[in-house]
Amino acid sequence: MVIFPNAKINIGLNVIERRTDGYHNLETVFYPIKIYDALELVESDKLSFESSGLPIPGRMEDNLCVKAYHLIKKDHDVPPVKIHLHKNIPIGAGLGGGSADAAFFIKLMDQQFNLRMTVEEMLGYARKLGADCSFFIESKPVFAFEIGDEFEPIKLDLSAYKIVLVMPPVHVSTGEAYGGVKPAPVKDSLIELINLPVTSWKNHIKNDFEASVFRNHVTIRGVKAALYEAGAIFASMSGSGASVFGIFKDLPDLKHLEEENKVFYDV
């Protein structure tokens, strides 16, 4: 059985305060986009994981799909499985690819073995794997807050626009991104700002990570500038980077960006 995990972008991101547990309270909007991995599992005599496509760093035991399997195994009588992941969603891009794979793996296990899990049960497993992982269980636009794992559904439909995503050959670690941010309360919450016309987002919606990331990585800053030069209504780094997306009325020609970057059109 095969399933296709999708990526997401962050529209705006405000880092509000550092928590006593070391995490940060933030607010952002998660919006699903049409960039996909492919995830397959088959019943096997032992648990195994293999991948193709983009190289995935780390040990098999640390992969979120494998961790999700062990969580489910504690509560359900499931056999060992062979997991194959074809990786297409860029890694270290702020697109939630690893979280998406884990969430869709939970859904795939439910389907494959008729576990009859409720949405809440699947959300419970996902929350144990990462702050944004549970978003991908339903993969609908949400306002995310606290550490990014509490959601409020929002009505946001960008299907009338063309979203283009550019991934430069740069890696931004989460630690680097947070290290350059000074948390601060916001005057206007994203849950209100997201209701403004898309044409006015440029003047109101920001990503707090951009200032320090752009200082350290001029390439990423240049990509955002290039998207606006190409006619984007709104452009922003997604999450902690390094990918940058642009929202356009019509699909742009970005061949000049394709030489140095990976460009995904109409996502």
Secondary structure, DSSP 8 states (H G I E B T S, - for coil): -EE--EEEEEEEEEEEEE-TTS-EEEEEEEEEEEEE-EEEEEE-SS-EEEEEES---S-GGGSHHHHHHHHHHHHS----EEEEEEE-S-TTSSS-HHHHHHHHHHHHHHHHTT----HHHHHHHHHTT-TTTTHHHH---EEEETTTTEEEE-----TTSEEEEEE-S----HHHHHHT------SS-HHHHTTS-GGGGGGT--BTTHHHHHHH-HHHHHHHHHHHHTT-SEEEE-TTSS-EEEEESS----HHHHTTSEEE---
